[in-house]
Amino acid sequence: MNLNPVGSRWLKEKFNISEFVLTHCSYIGSNDSIEVTNKGNIEQVYSRKYAPHEDSPMSHLEFSLKYDDLSLPFLRRVFGNIAIEDVERFIELSPSGKYSRRIGFLFEFLTGKQLSIRKPISGNYVDLLDDDKYVTGNIVKNTRWRINDNLLGTVSYCPIIRKTNRLKELLKQDITAKLEQLKTDFSPAVFQRAINYLYNKETRSSYEIEKEQPTPDRMEKFVALLTQAGVEETSTILDEQRLTQLQNAIVDSRFAAKGFRDFQNYIGQSLPGYLDLIHYICPPPVFVKSMMDGLAAVANKTIGVSSEIRAAVISFGFVFIHPFEDGNGRIHRFLIHDVLVHDGSVPKGLIIPVSAHMVNNIRDYDTILERYSKPLMQFIKYTKNNEGGIEVLNPEEVESYYRFPDLTEQSIYLAETIHATLKEDMPEELLFIQRYDEVKRALQYIVDMPDRNINLMILFLHQNKGIFPKRRREQFSKLTDKEVEEMEIVYRKIFEIA
C-alpha cells in the first residue's frame, strides 16, 4: 500500500527533525486503519479526503493539530523552520478560524516572538487543548487570540499529559474508597498500629532506592517530614527557601544546600577504568530557577485536577529539574505524598507506601525515569573536563525538551503504583500485623524465648516465606532442628502459606 506521510510525520521528514519520537504518526492512504507499534505509539492511516489541500508546512501543521498528538518541543522546532511571514499569511487567510488562532497562540507561546496580524481576530473563545484528548488545567483567557488557555503550566514549565485509554481506566479508580475498604477489612487497632510501621517502611524504602542506609536520626527526620505531608499549599512547598529547608532536613549536613543549584549536574555511575556512564544530564543551571517557578505555577493551574495526575506532574517535574545536588529523589517521593494528602485523596496522618512498591519493582521505576532521560541523551551535546564537571554545549536546542515534557507515561506509572500498593502491599502489611501477635504467642509456646529473639525469628520467617534461612541458623544455635521446624509449620499455618 502506498502511504504518504502527513501532519507531524511530514513535518519531521521535511525539516529533518530526528531527535523527537512522535507518539502519533499519520499517513494518507486508500483505506482508514490504525496500528499500535511495539513501543506503544500509534500509526494511523487516513483516507484521501483528509489530505491537506496543499503540500505546505502550514497545511501539515494544521493537520497535525487536528489529528496528531501535541508535542510542544517538537512544535517549537517546527516553528523554528518556518518563516514568520508564512505563519502570519496563513492566519490572515482565516483570522477567526479556531486552528488559525491556536497556531497563533502556540507560535507566540513557544517562540516568544509577536506575530503582526493586520486583520482582526474574532470568534467565540475556543479551548486550546481538547479535554477529551488531554488532561487540562484551569482556564486563563487569552484575549489576543480568543483562546481558553487550558495548558497545565506556563511558558516557564508546561507538561503535556495525553488521556490514553490506560490512563482513563486508572483515573476511574477511587483511592479514598480503597482506603475506606481497608479500614473495613481490618480492625481499627490493627490499622492504627500499621500507620507508624508504614511511615517507617516508606522512609527505609525511599533511602533504599538511593542505595543509602540512613542513620536513626535521619530516619526520624524523614518520618517527621512525611507526617507533615499536605499541611502547606503545594505551591508554597515548591518555594526555593522552603524546599531548601526540606533538603537540609533529609541529607547529611555536609551536603546541605543554600538554595537551588548554580552548577551543572548529572546522574550517572562509575565504571572500571575511571569512566562514567551518564544516564541523565539535568537542565543547565540558567534554566533551574525559572523552571521551578514554572512548576509552582503548574501546582496552581492544576488545582482540581485528579490528585494522581498532580502528584505525577509535580513529583516527576521536580526530579527531572533536579534543583539540588543531593536529596532530589527523596523529595520527589515526598511530594507524591504531599499532593495526595493535600488534595484529600489520602487522610492526614496516613500514608500509601509507594516507595516500598517502587523498590520491590525497581526495574519498572528505573524504566519510567529512562523514558524521559534516554531521548534527551540522544541529542544533547556536552563536554566533560578533567575534574568531572560537565558543560552543555547546545542549551538552546534542548531547552524545550526540559521545559515542555510529555509526562503521560510517568502519570500512568504513578497511578498504577498507587493502586498496586493499595491492592497488594498495604493489605499484606495489615495482614502481617494482624497475624503477628498470633504467631508470636505460638512461637513462644514452642520455646519461651526473649522478645528480641522471637521478633527476629518472625522477621526471618517472613522474609523467606515461612522457611527459616540456613544462613541464620547460628543466631539460633540454642534451638533444636525440631523446634525450628515446628516454628516454620506454625508460621506457615497462621499465614496460610502452602
Order of alpha helices (4+ residues) and beta strands (2+ residues): beta-alpha-beta-beta-beta-alpha-alpha-alpha-alpha-beta-beta-beta-alpha-alpha-alpha-alpha-alpha-alpha-beta-beta-alpha-alpha-alpha-alpha-alpha-beta-beta-alpha-alpha-alpha-alpha-alpha
